[in-house]
Amino acid sequence: MILVTGGTGLAGSHLLLELIKQGESVRALKRNDNSIEKVKKTFSLYVTNTDELIDKIEWVDGDILDLFSLEDALKDVEQIYHCAGKVSFDKRDSSSLLRVNQNGTANLVNAALVSGIRKICHVSSVSALGKTQQGETITENHFWKTSRQNSIYAISKYAAEREIWRGSEEGLEVVVINPSIIIGPGDWTSGSTRLFSTIWNGVPAYTNGIGGYVDVRDVAKCMVQLMNSDISGQRYIISAENRSFENIIKTIAKALNKKPPTLRLYPWMGEVGWMAEHVLRFFGRTPTLTKEIARSAFHQYYYDNSKIKKTLNFDFISIDKAINDTAKIFLDDLLINRKSVKKKQQKVRKSE
Ligand SMILES: NC(=O)c1ccc[n+]([C@@H]2O[C@H](COP(=O)([O-])OP(=O)(O)OC[C@H]3O[C@@H](n4cnc5c(N)ncnc54)[C@H](OP(=O)(O)O)[C@@H]3O)[C@@H](O)[C@H]2O)c1
């Protein structure tokens, strides 16, 4: 039996589909019933027998912050895929980021040790590899350095990874993946999928920052292949391509038939931007731009994906394809939502 945490999220729902298609016995942790609808939605994008496949998953109620619920969920389990986590760059989420990502992972490791689990695949992040010099290429051997420029999200993911390596020291087989920004269809209002709704709503400008991007289907495939190998005690950067923000924003805008931004921002503008946001906070406005986001928008990160490519002989889906496939689903969703709003409005008019 396999336990998946975070199965209702972007990475986790694609992983569940991959595992179920391969005929594995899967148990998935959920915090509420509504989230299963999100998984159904993901499955329906790729298969026609959605309900049949969803019914094959054994759903259990639980929370990674509740050690007892984890111990229950781990009965008869041999392998764990740990996809649950919180993604946020807002400083006000500092304590919940550390609680969910660090304490939640510590709980899972402790429960796994007690339950005699054989192997864990942990979804970390390239953020957990730490900051680099501008333009430096990052490999799995890059070591974390404490710096005031580390975002609270990065600190929480680094702390989570340390819990996993503690588990490894204490006898668990572990394999860690460090994905870059994951592209794929999901809840358009949160996490990396929000890229599409943000660009749909209009992004006026771009920066010269560079980062890594990967298709969610590749993330799921790499996890399963690593779990089913003899590999243990290793981590892998999962990133298909390094692209500039300018390129990503313009490619997504084009795929959504939106006008691409023409204004280029420079680092000094970012600094001014986050300071203005902090001033506005006093007047009750939610800050959308933190100092860390402003800085990283101009940083150039290059991720080396040669380790995973060589280990699994893996070919990544191109980022152009990842963007075009996701944009198509986004536009289909928009059409469906508009139709259902129109229907509701017609119903209201008829009843008046
Ligand atoms: N998206 C990216 O670009 C990216 C890149 C690199 C690494 N990652 C990492 O990949 C992992 C998954 O990210 P994602 O993009 O799939 O995020 P997501 O779509 O926001 O999904 C997060 C998942 O974690 C679950 N979760 C959150 N708090 C939990 C708790 N206390 N107990 C149990 N489950 C909890 C959520 O469950 P509910 O449905 O109940 O909310 C959801 O299933 C995270 O660890 C993230 O740090 C993401």
The ligand as a Gaussian input file, in Angstrom:
#p B3LYP/6-31G(d) Opt

LIG

0 1
 N        3.887000      24.434000      -7.441000
 C        5.178000      24.665000      -7.575000
 O        5.603000      25.434000      -8.432000
 C        6.153000      23.939000      -6.691000
 C        7.516000      23.982000      -7.039000
 C        8.429000      23.305000      -6.244000
 C        8.008000      22.584000      -5.142000
 N        6.692000      22.572000      -4.827000
 C        6.286000      21.789000      -3.645000
 O        5.436000      20.760000      -4.072000
 C        4.504000      20.425000      -3.052000
 C        3.119000      20.430000      -3.643000
 O        2.889000      21.696000      -4.222000
 P        1.594000      21.976000      -5.092000
 O        1.954000      23.021000      -6.073000
 O        0.985000      20.695000      -5.526000
 O        0.711000      22.688000      -3.966000
 P       -0.887000      22.778000      -3.821000
 O       -1.551000      22.591000      -5.117000
 O       -1.123000      24.023000      -3.035000
 O       -1.209000      21.518000      -2.905000
 C       -0.842000      21.478000      -1.562000
 C       -1.348000      20.181000      -0.975000
 O       -0.905000      20.104000       0.376000
 C       -2.034000      19.779000       1.188000
 N       -1.846000      20.290000       2.532000
 C       -1.543000      21.548000       2.924000
 N       -1.479000      21.615000       4.263000
 C       -1.734000      20.367000       4.735000
 C       -1.829000      19.798000       6.037000
 N       -1.653000      20.515000       7.140000
 N       -2.130000      18.476000       6.137000
 C       -2.346000      17.725000       5.037000
 N       -2.294000      18.208000       3.777000
 C       -1.993000      19.524000       3.644000
 C       -3.220000      20.457000       0.470000
 O       -4.423000      19.879000       0.920000
 P       -5.858000      20.634000       0.850000
 O       -6.464000      20.244000      -0.474000
 O       -6.600000      20.088000       2.017000
 O       -5.578000      22.104000       0.963000
 C       -2.886000      20.100000      -0.966000
 O       -3.258000      18.776000      -1.242000
 C        4.704000      21.470000      -1.939000
 O        5.470000      20.886000      -0.920000
 C        5.496000      22.586000      -2.618000
 O        6.332000      23.234000      -1.705000
 C        5.751000      23.205000      -5.576000

